[in-house]
Amino acid sequence: MNARQIIGWNLRKLRVAKGFSQERLALESNVDRSYVGRVERGTENVTISTLEALADALQVTVSELFDVPDKDALPPQPMKAGRKYK
């Protein structure tokens, strides 16, 4: 796994754990939603400033986005589709 894939893996894991959609994370961090998707897929070279904004929105440290997943770890699961009802 390269650095972009590790960041994407962790971003998705942390985002889903927080209950954020890609759209909400994008709004909270002031980046484009499609950019968040590209970062999660590991196809985008993300800047340190953007990593800081994403980490701040998720209330985690930037270093958590660089945690190398275990060799046998399953990929982060997507959020359930549809609206959340209160």
N, C-alpha and C positions, 0 to 999 in steps of 0.2 A: 504494500500500500504506500503510495507517495504522500507527500505533505498535504496536497490539495484534497486527496481522498480522505485522509485522517481528519482534516478540518471539517469537511462535509459530513462525515460519519458522526462526529461529535456534535456538530451544529444541529443536525436532525434529531439526534438522541435527546439533547438538552431542550430543544424546542418542543418536541412531543411530550417530554416529561413535564414541562411547564404548562402544557395545554394550549400552546400558541399555534395558530395556523401560520402558513408562510406569509399570508397577507398581513396578519397582525404583527408578526415579527418585523416585517418590512416597514410598517407604519411606525412601530415603536423605535426602530433604529434609523429611520429616515433613509431607507434604500429602496430600490425598486423590487417588487415581488418576484419578478422573473430572475432578477439577480440572485435573490436568496435561493431560488431553485437551482440555479447554475452552481452556486457555491456548494449546496448540499450534494449535487451530483459529482463534484470534484472537477468541474470543467472551467472554473473561473479562477484566475490569479487574484486573490483578494488582498487588499492593502491592509496595513496595520491599523489605519484609522477606521476602516470598515469593520475589522475584527473587534476593535474596541467598542464601536457602536452596537454591534450584535451582542457582544458579551454583556454590555451595560443593560441592554433591553432584556436579556435573559437573567440578569443579576448573578452572573458568574464571572470568574476571572478569565482573562484572555488565555492563560496557560491551560485552562480546562479544555479549550478547543484543540489543543495539541496532544492530548492524552492518547497514547497508542492503544487501540483496542486489543483485547486478548486474541490470540491466533484463532481460537475456536468460537469466538463470539458471533452470535447471530446478528445480522444487520438490523438497525433500528426499524421498528415497525411504523408504518404511517398512522396518522390520526384517522379516526372514523370519519367517513364522508358525511356531509350534511350539517345542518344547523344544530347548535346546542340549545336545548329548551330548558328554561328555568322553571 
